Structures are given as structure tokens and as C-alpha cells.
């Protein structure tokens, strides 16, 4: 790890710890979740597509149109809307903690779709630890509050969609430069989300605060376009295995931002749940050394 690689790692950790903060600011400003998701994807597509074209990674994608469409749905369109809806009922901190369970869900799905990576031994133990952290969060932190339980359920479905996207990458897209499928997926998701965005327009721009407008811009420009560029440079500088460790750092960044910027309360059970989920994710993916671990990290980190 060179000083440049450490700098890129720090930048990636911050950039992909920001989305939950930006989404919370936007939904609290009464911007509809569908419009939040669409504006983020559209901005990202406008900025990423020329880069993908310049790098020459778009030709040949037509033969993978169905896997790319499935990836666009599972990695972008569906989770982006679900997370935004979920944050109507949850704090940004709790949302980030629940999304951190994605590697656990990849390990769980691998028992069915990737038998060679079926968790056993210490990895199976880690799976139970991580899922125990999720159960603790749902059973203690949000128990008895139906609106928060609904939000948590939607966020967990989003995490499951991210995990499904990892399986799609593994089985159908792993041989491609990831920038190509991601750019194409952003374009497809922009078109798919457009009807919902038109059906639920945001309040008039004049009535929106600078924080809300800045959050929309930040989601598209910083968290999607800039995040991709920085992460690809991190992979080149440090390698995919070291770069994938960011999965275990950005939830912590998101929690700290939620507490410091939005003054969210973080209870003892939330901290315990986060530690259990991160520890379980690390163990269940073989400490980042198994094939399914880096795969899950790459798929999730491309478009958080």
C-alpha cells in the first residue's frame, strides 16, 4: 500500500459513506424516493458513460444485454428506491448498518447458486454471527415500532438485491471490465426509473433548501461518478482484494456522519449490531480471501 493507495482508500471510504446521509437529507425535504433514485442514476450516467466510451469498454455488451439488465435492476434501480423509502422511517446510521449485511446475504445465496463457495466451518460460524447482529437490531432497536420495522425490511430487501447482483456478476459478467456493465446499467436504470420519477415530481426547486439540492447533486456526482473513478484507481493501485476491504469501513463512516451531522442517536445495541455484522461478514467471506468475498465487495462497491 503506497501513500497514494492509502489516500484513494480514505477517499473511497468517505465517498461511499456519504450516500445514506445525502438520502436522509433529501427524503426529509419531502423529495419523493423515486425522484431521488432517478436523479442520482441520471447524473451518474451522464458523467460515467463518456468515460466508459473513452476507455472503449462498451463494444460487445449487446450479447450480455439480459445479464446487464438484471444487474441494473438488482444493483441500481430496485435498491436505490427501496433505500430511499426505508430512510423515510429509519436513521441514515441504521440504514448503513443494515446494508452492511450484504456480504452475509451473498454467503447465504452462495449455498444455492455457488455450491463451491458454500460456507462451512469458520465461514458458517461467521454467517450466524452476522445474522445474529441483524436479528438483534430488528428485535431490540426497532422492535415495537411498525414504521421502523417496515423501513428496516425494505433496506434488507435492498441488501438482498445487492447480494443477487453479486451472483449475477459472478456467473455472467465476471470476465468484463466492470466499468462497461456499470455504465450500461446506469443508462438502463435511468430509463426504467423515469416513469416513476415523472409520476412523483419533487417540490418546486425554489422551495427546496440548498442542503436538499446539494444532496441530490452529491449522490449523482460524488457518490456515483466520482466514487467509481476513485475506486477503479484504488483497484489499480492496491489490487482488488485490498480495495474490497472498504466494505467494512464505509458503514462506520456512514454511522459517524449520521451522528455528527444529523445528530442521530446511536444506541448500544446499534453499535453491537454493527460490530456483529461486520465481524460476521468478514468471517463468512473468508476474511476477504475467498472468491465470493471479493466478488461481493466489488459488486456492491461499484454503485452503492
C-alpha positions in Angstrom: 0.0 0.0 0.0 1.6 3.2 -1.2 0.7 6.6 0.2 -1.3 7.2 -3.0 -3.2 3.9 -2.4 -3.9 4.9 1.2 -5.2 8.3 0.0 -7.5 6.6 -2.5 -8.7 4.2 0.2 -9.6 7.0 2.5 -11.4 8.9 -0.3 -13.4 5.8 -1.2 -14.3 5.2 2.4 -15.7 8.7 2.8 -17.3 8.9 -0.6 -19.3 5.7 -0.1 -20.1 6.5 3.5 -21.9 9.6 2.3 -25.0 8.3 0.3 -27.1 7.5 3.4 -26.5 11.0 4.8 -27.5 12.6 1.4 -30.5 10.3 1.0 -31.8 11.2 4.5 -31.4 14.9 3.9 -33.3 14.6 0.6 -36.2 12.5 2.0 -36.6 14.8 5.0 -37.0 17.6 2.4 -40.0 15.7 1.0 -38.3 14.7 -2.2 -40.0 11.5 -3.4 -37.8 8.4 -3.2 -38.3 7.6 -6.9 -37.0 11.0 -7.9 -34.1 10.7 -5.6 -33.1 7.4 -7.2 -33.7 8.6 -10.7 -31.8 11.9 -10.4 -28.8 10.1 -8.8 -28.7 7.5 -11.6 -29.2 10.0 -14.4 -26.4 12.3 -13.1 -24.2 9.3 -12.8 -25.0 8.0 -16.3 -24.3 11.4 -17.8 -20.8 11.5 -16.2 -19.8 7.8 -16.4 -21.0 7.0 -19.9 -18.4 9.3 -21.7 -15.7 7.8 -19.5 -16.7 4.2 -20.5 -16.9 5.2 -24.1 -13.4 6.8 -23.9 -12.0 3.7 -22.4 -13.6 1.5 -25.1 -15.4 -0.8 -22.7 -18.9 -0.5 -24.3 -18.5 -2.6 -27.5 -19.5 -6.2 -27.2 -22.0 -5.6 -24.4 -25.0 -6.3 -26.6 -24.5 -10.0 -26.2 -24.9 -9.6 -22.4 -28.0 -7.4 -22.5 -30.1 -9.7 -20.3 -27.5 -10.1 -17.5 -26.8 -6.4 -17.6 -30.5 -5.7 -17.4 -30.8 -8.0 -14.4 -27.7 -6.3 -12.8 -29.2 -2.9 -13.4 -32.4 -3.9 -11.6 -30.7 -5.6 -8.7 -27.7 -3.3 -8.2 -29.3 0.1 -9.0 -33.0 0.5 -9.8 -34.5 -1.6 -7.0 -32.2 -0.9 -4.1 -31.9 2.8 -4.7 -35.7 3.3 -4.4 -36.0 0.9 -1.5 -33.2 2.5 0.5 -34.8 6.0 -0.1 -38.2 4.7 1.0 -36.6 3.0 4.0 -34.9 6.2 5.1 -38.3 7.8 5.5 -38.6 5.6 8.6 -35.0 4.9 9.6 -32.0 6.9 10.5 -29.1 7.0 8.0 -27.0 5.3 10.6 -29.3 2.3 11.0 -29.7 2.1 7.2 -25.9 1.9 6.7 -25.7 -0.8 9.4 -28.3 -3.0 7.7 -26.8 -2.6 4.3 -23.5 -3.8 5.8 -25.2 -7.2 6.0 -24.9 -7.6 2.2 -21.8 -9.9 2.3 -23.7 -12.1 4.7 -26.5 -12.4 2.2 -24.0 -13.2 -0.6 -22.6 -16.0 1.5 -26.2 -17.2 2.1 -27.1 -17.1 -1.6 -23.9 -18.9 -2.5 -25.2 -22.0 -0.7 -27.8 -22.3 -3.5 -26.2 -20.6 -6.5 -22.5 -21.2 -6.0 -22.1 -24.6 -4.2 -18.3 -24.4 -4.4 -18.4 -21.3 -2.2 -20.9 -22.8 0.3 -19.9 -21.5 3.8 -18.5 -24.2 6.1 -16.6 -24.2 9.4 -15.4 -20.7 10.4 -17.3 -19.1 7.5 -20.5 -20.7 8.6 -19.9 -19.5 12.1 -19.4 -16.0 10.8 -22.6 -16.2 8.9 -24.5 -17.0 12.1 -22.7 -14.2 14.0 -23.6 -11.6 11.4 -27.2 -12.7 11.1 -27.4 -12.6 14.8 -26.4 -8.9 14.6 -29.3 -8.3 12.2 -31.7 -10.1 14.4 -30.5 -8.1 17.4 -31.1 -4.8 15.6 -34.6 -5.8 14.5 -35.5 -7.4 17.7 -34.3 -4.6 20.1 -33.6 -1.3 18.3 -36.7 -1.2 16.1 -39.0 -3.8 17.9 -42.5 -2.4 18.6 -42.2 0.4 16.0 -44.1 -0.7 12.9 -42.9 2.1 10.7 -39.2 1.4 11.5 -39.7 -2.3 11.0 -41.1 -1.6 7.6 -38.2 0.7 6.8 -35.7 -2.0 8.0 -37.5 -4.7 5.9 -37.2 -2.5 2.8 -33.5 -1.8 3.4 -32.8 -5.5 4.0 -34.6 -6.3 0.7 -32.3 -3.8 -0.9 -29.3 -5.6 0.6 -30.6 -8.8 -0.8 -30.8 -7.2 -4.2 -27.2 -6.1 -3.9 -26.3 -9.7 -3.0 -28.2 -11.0 -6.0 -26.3 -8.6 -8.2 -23.0 -10.1 -6.9 -24.2 -13.6 -8.0 -25.1 -12.2 -11.5 -21.6 -10.7 -11.8 -20.0 -14.0 -10.8 -22.0 -16.1 -13.2 -22.4 -13.8 -16.3 -20.3 -10.7 -16.1 -17.1 -11.5 -14.3 -14.9 -11.6 -17.4 -15.8 -8.0 -18.4 -14.2 -4.7 -17.4 -16.7 -3.6 -14.7 -17.0 0.0 -16.0 -18.8 -1.2 -19.1 -21.7 -3.1 -17.4 -22.0 -0.4 -14.8 -22.2 2.4 -17.4 -24.8 0.5 -19.4 -26.7 -0.4 -16.2 -26.8 3.3 -15.2 -28.3 4.1 -18.6 -30.9 1.3 -18.4 -31.8 2.2 -14.8 -32.2 5.9 -15.8 -34.8 4.9 -18.4 -36.5 2.4 -16.1 -36.9 4.9 -13.3 -38.0 7.8 -15.4 -41.8 7.0 -15.4 -41.8 6.7 -11.6 -39.8 10.0 -11.3 -42.3 11.8 -13.6 -45.2 10.3 -11.7 -43.9 11.6 -8.4 -42.2 15.0 -9.1 -40.3 16.8 -6.3 -41.4 20.1 -4.8 -40.6 23.2 -6.7 -36.9 23.9 -6.8 -37.5 27.3 -5.3 -38.9 25.7 -2.2 -36.0 23.2 -1.7 -33.2 24.1 0.6 -29.6 24.2 -0.6 -28.9 21.1 1.5 -31.5 19.1 -0.3 -30.3 20.3 -3.7 -26.7 19.6 -2.7 -27.7 16.1 -1.6 -29.2 15.3 -5.0 -26.1 16.6 -6.7 -23.8 14.8 -4.3 -25.5 11.5 -4.8 -25.0 11.6 -8.6 -21.7 13.4 -8.9 -19.8 12.4 -5.8 -21.2 9.1 -4.7 -21.7 7.6 -8.1 -19.5 9.2 -10.8 -16.5 10.3 -8.7 -16.9 7.2 -6.5 -16.4 4.9 -9.5 -13.4 6.8 -10.7 -11.7 6.8 -7.3 -12.5 3.1 -6.7 -11.1 2.0 -10.1 -7.9 3.9 -9.3 -7.8 2.2 -5.9 -8.1 -1.2 -7.5 -5.2 -0.3 -9.9 -3.0 1.0 -7.0 -3.7 -1.6 -4.3 -5.4 -4.6 -6.1 -9.0 -5.8 -5.8 -8.5 -7.8 -2.5 -7.2 -4.8 -0.6 -9.7 -2.5 -2.3 -12.6 -4.7 -1.2 -11.8 -4.0 2.5 -13.6 -0.7 2.0 -16.8 -2.7 2.5 -16.0 -2.9 6.2 -15.1 0.7 6.6 -17.7 2.8 4.8 -20.6 1.7 7.2 -18.6 3.1 10.1 -18.1 6.3 8.1 -21.8 6.5 7.5 -22.6 6.0 11.2 -20.2 8.7 12.2 -21.6 11.1 9.7 -25.1 10.4 10.8 -24.3 11.0 14.5 -22.1 14.1 13.9 -24.0 15.8 11.0 -27.6 14.7 11.6 -27.3 14.3 15.3 -28.8 10.8 15.1 -28.9 8.7 18.3 -26.8 5.6 18.2 -27.8 3.1 20.9 -25.6 0.4 22.4 -27.5 -2.3 20.5 -26.9 -0.5 17.2 -23.1 -0.4 18.0 -23.2 -4.1 19.0 -25.2 -5.0 15.9 -22.8 -3.2 13.6 -19.8 -5.0 15.2 -21.5 -8.4 14.9 -22.5 -7.7 11.2 -19.0 -6.6 10.2 -17.3 -9.4 12.1 -19.7 -12.0 10.6 -19.3 -10.6 7.1 -15.5 -10.8 7.4 -15.6 -14.3 8.6 -18.3 -15.6 6.3 -16.5 -14.3 3.2 -13.2 -15.9 4.4 -11.6 -12.7 5.6 -11.8 -11.2 2.1 -9.8 -14.1 0.7 -12.5 -16.4 -0.7 -13.7 -16.0 -4.2 -17.2 -14.9 -3.2 -15.9 -12.3 -0.8 -14.1 -10.0 -3.2 -16.8 -10.6 -5.7 -19.5 -9.4 -3.3 -17.4 -6.4 -2.3 -16.8 -5.4 -5.9 -20.4 -5.7 -7.0 -21.6 -3.7 -4.0 -18.9 -1.1 -4.2 -19.4 -0.2 -7.9 -22.7 1.6 -7.3 -23.6 1.8 -3.6 
